[in-house]
């Protein structure tokens, strides 16, 4: 089937693709446009990856005006799936494509060896774990369990096993599903009713998004990482700047990034309000995937690469919006507030309330009050109580390697509780093989087992009281790390590592020579 | 399998001021440790309620004046953050039937449609005015009309916006997309058979 031929009919009626025009294509309208799915290949202009992949997966247009999109990879975890399986059972439905769904356990699982003994100490956590075990067994779904050594944060496991491949549509009951966009996929976070939709039909009802290309030009300065790139675009465009958009991340900075760095950038698209974000597949993507468990081999691999290359955005592709961010202007960022857009460069002072739009001043004041910070104070030097290195944003091997560079031969500052939590059991094994666990342990970090851990604190790893945490995770929302008064400063793994050693927020660039 | 037709909803209002109120605040993560949504309404805004109580203030969701409220009026980017359907489930089970806000996070919005909670949008002035009216008259009944896209209260009637797709789904009871999706299962299988990766590029 040729690309784009997927959506020719709506409820049996032929759509006339020929009437679509350039103007229609560019209409700044959130509502689905009836001709778009089919018309794009007929008008001679470049297409971006979003539309190519969307069209290929389009099943039908629904009466609501939305499109029915086939989902090529469905990932599930223990928190958002039990009610979905219950919905499927209540309606007596089948799971027609069980081989396209993969499960793991990440949010609730304790990260200490003793804590993982069954039954889990927390009866609610144990019940959720039992549910995912039973549900996956009942419906013939592959479960990456701790016992098999395959468990990890869902957005770490999918890519490392080679499940995430360019040109796929991916859904998961988890907002950070945008991570998988790093491979040139359309990857959507969904709610539990939609998890049931995918289980029962392998499809979702989706509106078409607009596409904003964000070009990161030039080069990043030393001490500036993928996490800073993510915090930079959220700072620039705001936490709701991406609503209605898919973000295409491009430019020299992205071209030079490793796959793990690209995953960090795409992971936080949702924090900028964009339902999904992606990077066009290139040689870096193919090199990462080759030889992974679920990737095609031999002639199939050659066919796959040719297909993937054809899906990248055309050089003359059209976008609804394009912006440019200069790589040289990105600083090591630290969040100071209660949204991921409330951030400053590490050498900057906290902004004045009246420097914000009037509409945002309420949440800025609320942030200052919650954080017990004052406008004008420097962020550098802020004492930290806890350091958390891990999560689907920054819990991969390269993150741990980079953090370890700043920890080697040093000691965690007195009074600081520091955790390293590998993103998966595989990351754990590789890190141990390289001796990273020793580097961190000798410095006084706790080396933990794989899970979401303190990113959202649905497990024993939590802040207490109003502790301040230097965290490599993705959200600094009120109470996010488990204490209703706990405070989170988001930053890169290198910055978090230095914060652990110094006991306070520190510019990583002062330590680059070490 | 058509669901309930939702055309008008009536009840007192509840104002919730501030932009970027995320789903962690609507339902803190520890209350996601559950395998059903039963009882989740009791935990709506639990930590925000406690936080304000510690300062001697009362959160709207703990304020007796709004205990019967059904129409929530919020501001920008309501429901941002986590995809947890537990958030709108919690609001619905608390008693919220409809939401009016300046804007919504997309995942939250989609979850609300799945639960037949109409999400209207209005500009800042309208939302602020509605919040003021509710604040000064918490007993007042408001009616939202899906077809007309209006809210009617002590001040008369105000026009709101609603996405036409969701509007139609509420009005014909097709807000649960699963029935429509199931109708096209054969077409979905046909699309799958043409996706090269589904057959591992063989």
Interface residues (C-beta under 8 A of the other chain):
Chain A: X1 X6 X30 X31 X32 X56 X57 X58 X59 X60 X62 X63 X64 X65 X66 X68 X70 X72 X79 X80 X82 X83 X86 X91 X93 X96 X97 X100 X107 X108 X122 X124 X125 X127 X128 X131 X165 X167 X168 X173 X174 X175 X177 X189 X190 X191 X192 X193 X194 X196 X197 X200 X201 X202 X203 X204 X205 X207 X239 X240 X243 X244 X270 X273 X275 X296 X300 X301 X303 X304 X307 X339 X359 X360 X362 X363 X366 X370 X456 X457 X458 X475 X477 X478 X479 X480 X482 X484 X485
Chain B: X1 X17 X18 X19 X20 X22 X24 X25 X28 X29 X30 X32 X33 X34 X35 X36 X37 X47 X48 X50 X51 X75 X76 X77 X80 X81 X82 X83 X84 X85 X86 X88 X103 X104 X105 X106 X107 X110 X111 X114 X115 X124 X163 X164 X165 X166 X168 X169 X172 X174 X176 X177 X178 X180 X181 X182 X184 X185 X187 X188 X189 X191 X192 X194 X195 X196 X197 X198 X200 X201 X202
